[in-house]
Amino acid sequence: MPEPRTDATATHRRVLTTGASSGIGRELAFAFARRGAAQILHGRDEERLRAVADATDRIARDAGHAPPAPLLLVADLAEADGVDRLLAGARADGPVDVLVNNAGFGTYGPFHAPATDRDEALVAVNVVAATRLAKALLPEMVARGRGGVLNVASTAAFQPGPLAAAYYASKAYLLHLSEALSVETHGTGVTVTALCPGPTRSGFHAHADMGEARLVRTPGLFLRADRVAEAGVRAFERGRRVVVPGFVHALGATLLPRLPRPLTLAILRYANAPVGGTDRGAASG
Ligand SMILES: NC(=O)c1ccc[n+]([C@@H]2O[C@H](COP(=O)([O-])OP(=O)(O)OC[C@H]3O[C@@H](n4cnc5c(N)ncnc54)[C@H](OP(=O)(O)O)[C@@H]3O)[C@@H](O)[C@H]2O)c1
């Protein structure tokens, strides 16, 4: 077992978390608060972001830290200038030590159906924004010889996912990007980690309108967002390349992609299909 790395999350390191207004991102902000980080919290919903900032402050103080008040940045990362505005705001008060690319969303239904008409925005947020943020901030981290990137991918990253095709592909991109960057940055003092959670309780599935999917109707599979976040930050501190929280999900992520491809695709098609109905989206268009 490697020694825990503490420099990347040492007290008052500046951590920028995208999508910190809810779900896994909010819990990641809480996990960094327990470590005394100076936080830059991003989201679109300013009111929820403010509530997260207040809770973050309390958690940090309860843990015996006195970081500066979190900096709140509101930006829609699907918009052309969203990343530029976020970067300008985040850099205004000093360098960013840790980038957490967490903001993201899913779409559900056949790719050819109207229900997936947000796929282009999905790529803009899950792929383009995450890439642009890493591209902008990683060189500065390498020059300083410290810091890192924690990318929130998914177990969806390990194989294609019929009925959520663009989402699974976007997470595969993020996983592969993270793995390659972790090798490129080896020995620079900077680390890159991909956090790959399985289904996790958050606003994600409601936003993706996928409440009918068989996978989502299997509550026993769902993880707690706070546990996912803690596992992610711990793995990041240890400089791990990839982490899949939970034994069953880690096993699935290992085995599913290794099955004959037609079988993997059939399993995912079954898991993502609506319970007892026709394909959502296909039916509506
Ligand atoms: N929940 C799961 O089962 C699961 C599993 C594996 C991976 N993940 C990944 O975990 C990450 C967090 O998702 P979650 O489960 O915590 O879902 P969530 O509760 O819906 O949170 C998504 C976050 O992303 C932000 N976001 C969404 N679209 C955005 C946009 N256009 N511009 C800027 N921010 C945007 C949201 O901001 P606002 O709310 O302020 O708009 C929110 O803070 C995502 O990357 C997701 O793919 C989730």
PDBQT file of the ligand as one rigid body, heavy atoms in Angstrom, charges set to zero:
ROOT
HETATM    1  N1  LIG A 301     -25.128  10.006 -10.091  1.00  0.00    +0.000 N 
HETATM    2  C1  LIG A 301     -24.575   8.993 -10.750  1.00  0.00    +0.000 C 
HETATM    3  O1  LIG A 301     -25.132   7.885 -10.788  1.00  0.00    +0.000 OA
HETATM    4  C2  LIG A 301     -23.220   9.186 -11.395  1.00  0.00    +0.000 A 
HETATM    5  C3  LIG A 301     -22.461   8.022 -11.665  1.00  0.00    +0.000 A 
HETATM    6  C4  LIG A 301     -21.223   8.165 -12.286  1.00  0.00    +0.000 A 
HETATM    7  C5  LIG A 301     -20.750   9.426 -12.602  1.00  0.00    +0.000 A 
HETATM    8  N2  LIG A 301     -21.515  10.532 -12.326  1.00  0.00    +0.000 N 
HETATM    9  C6  LIG A 301     -20.961  11.836 -12.701  1.00  0.00    +0.000 C 
HETATM   10  O2  LIG A 301     -20.847  12.625 -11.525  1.00  0.00    +0.000 OA
HETATM   11  C7  LIG A 301     -20.843  14.004 -11.891  1.00  0.00    +0.000 C 
HETATM   12  C8  LIG A 301     -21.785  14.753 -10.953  1.00  0.00    +0.000 C 
HETATM   13  O3  LIG A 301     -23.112  14.283 -11.189  1.00  0.00    +0.000 OA
HETATM   14  P1  LIG A 301     -24.161  14.074 -10.000  1.00  0.00    +0.000 P 
HETATM   15  O4  LIG A 301     -24.496  12.641  -9.947  1.00  0.00    +0.000 OA
HETATM   16  O5  LIG A 301     -23.696  14.739  -8.770  1.00  0.00    +0.000 OA
HETATM   17  O6  LIG A 301     -25.430  14.830 -10.637  1.00  0.00    +0.000 OA
HETATM   18  P2  LIG A 301     -26.160  16.185 -10.238  1.00  0.00    +0.000 P 
HETATM   19  O7  LIG A 301     -26.628  16.126  -8.831  1.00  0.00    +0.000 OA
HETATM   20  O8  LIG A 301     -27.173  16.377 -11.315  1.00  0.00    +0.000 OA
HETATM   21  O9  LIG A 301     -25.012  17.293 -10.338  1.00  0.00    +0.000 OA
HETATM   22  C9  LIG A 301     -24.524  17.733 -11.570  1.00  0.00    +0.000 C 
HETATM   23  C10 LIG A 301     -23.700  18.983 -11.380  1.00  0.00    +0.000 C 
HETATM   24  O10 LIG A 301     -23.203  19.401 -12.673  1.00  0.00    +0.000 OA
HETATM   25  C11 LIG A 301     -23.576  20.739 -12.896  1.00  0.00    +0.000 C 
HETATM   26  N3  LIG A 301     -23.905  20.984 -14.310  1.00  0.00    +0.000 N 
HETATM   27  C12 LIG A 301     -24.751  20.275 -15.087  1.00  0.00    +0.000 A 
HETATM   28  N4  LIG A 301     -24.842  20.850 -16.302  1.00  0.00    +0.000 NA
HETATM   29  C13 LIG A 301     -24.044  21.941 -16.277  1.00  0.00    +0.000 A 
HETATM   30  C14 LIG A 301     -23.730  22.961 -17.210  1.00  0.00    +0.000 A 
HETATM   31  N5  LIG A 301     -24.283  23.013 -18.433  1.00  0.00    +0.000 N 
HETATM   32  N6  LIG A 301     -22.866  23.934 -16.843  1.00  0.00    +0.000 NA
HETATM   33  C15 LIG A 301     -22.336  23.930 -15.604  1.00  0.00    +0.000 A 
HETATM   34  N7  LIG A 301     -22.602  23.016 -14.672  1.00  0.00    +0.000 NA
HETATM   35  C16 LIG A 301     -23.444  22.028 -15.005  1.00  0.00    +0.000 A 
HETATM   36  C17 LIG A 301     -24.808  20.987 -12.042  1.00  0.00    +0.000 C 
HETATM   37  O11 LIG A 301     -24.901  22.371 -11.760  1.00  0.00    +0.000 OA
HETATM   38  P3  LIG A 301     -26.332  23.096 -11.409  1.00  0.00    +0.000 P 
HETATM   39  O12 LIG A 301     -27.152  22.110 -10.645  1.00  0.00    +0.000 OA
HETATM   40  O13 LIG A 301     -25.947  24.287 -10.596  1.00  0.00    +0.000 OA
HETATM   41  O14 LIG A 301     -26.959  23.424 -12.703  1.00  0.00    +0.000 OA
HETATM   42  C18 LIG A 301     -24.522  20.136 -10.818  1.00  0.00    +0.000 C 
HETATM   43  O15 LIG A 301     -23.744  20.849  -9.900  1.00  0.00    +0.000 OA
HETATM   44  C19 LIG A 301     -21.242  14.058 -13.367  1.00  0.00    +0.000 C 
HETATM   45  O16 LIG A 301     -20.098  14.268 -14.160  1.00  0.00    +0.000 OA
HETATM   46  C20 LIG A 301     -21.823  12.673 -13.632  1.00  0.00    +0.000 C 
HETATM   47  O17 LIG A 301     -21.683  12.291 -14.967  1.00  0.00    +0.000 OA
HETATM   48  C21 LIG A 301     -22.740  10.436 -11.730  1.00  0.00    +0.000 A 
ENDROOT
TORSDOF 0
